[in-house]
């Protein structure tokens, strides 16, 4: 994948195919006994093989993360105003925090500043998490299903904020999502994963309008909103075994079945 400045690529796939694992591997995170191989470059610098202190500094200074459950992103013991961090100066001025909260659509920044995470709704908490991430001015934003825990209206607002901020600041935005409509609306490029591997990647219109891999075609046939009136959705048969087993039992539909 080659996410460029201000250009969000999306990833579309079913559950349990390695989406979050791959996204976090970009920042050098490996789950359990996992190992990261291959190449990950940021501004020409190779990240694979760097020592942990260097990776931690890069995560703090260059990466921004937006996770699925915003409440778990925030410290429950601290008011919102104490949770903002600047990688250069450490403390973020209150006026700057107010501006950030306003940028992400919070209409009463002063009340939010004094609130604890449990006093916020899911949509408000996700906006706060995005504002905290923007305070660090990241070069690359990894958004791992940032709207799946939110209702449809808030989902649209959050993605609009993320895409707008990435384009305004020039940060690259990588979005992990199951929402095919959202990927089409918000992303420039898309990568489709199957059984732990990227099987198709390219411009959104090319991949979603003219899929070359049978799994991409199967995803499109199974996604609500693409069917004609009276047409039934085509569920994808089979289940994924745990990829660590080394023998994932999956059923890959043939291209003929989804023409």
HELIX and SHEET records of a PDB file:
HELIX    1   1 UNK A   19  UNK A   25  1                                   7    
HELIX    2   2 UNK A   52  UNK A   61  1                                  10    
HELIX    3   3 UNK A   70  UNK A   73  1                                   4    
HELIX    4   4 UNK A   80  UNK A   83  5                                   4    
HELIX    5   5 UNK A   94  UNK A  103  1                                  10    
HELIX    6   6 UNK A  109  UNK A  114  1                                   6    
HELIX    7   7 UNK A  117  UNK A  119  5                                   3    
HELIX    8   8 UNK A  122  UNK A  135  1                                  14    
HELIX    9   9 UNK A  152  UNK A  169  1                                  18    
HELIX   10  10 UNK A  180  UNK A  186  1                                   7    
HELIX   11  11 UNK A  204  UNK A  209  1                                   6    
HELIX   12  12 UNK A  214  UNK A  222  1                                   9    
HELIX   13  13 UNK A  243  UNK A  245  5                                   3    
HELIX   14  14 UNK A  255  UNK A  258  5                                   4    
SHEET    1   A 6 UNK A  63  UNK A  66  0                                        
SHEET    2   A 6 UNK A 140  UNK A 144  1                                        
SHEET    3   A 6 UNK A 172  UNK A 177  1                                        
SHEET    4   A 6 UNK A   8  UNK A  12  1                                        
SHEET    5   A 6 UNK A 189  UNK A 194  1                                        
SHEET    6   A 6 UNK A 197  UNK A 203 -1                                        
SHEET    1   B 2 UNK A  41  UNK A  42  0                                        
SHEET    2   B 2 UNK A  45  UNK A  46 -1                                        
SHEET    1   C 2 UNK A  85  UNK A  86  0                                        
SHEET    2   C 2 UNK A  90  UNK A  91 -1                                        
END                                                                             
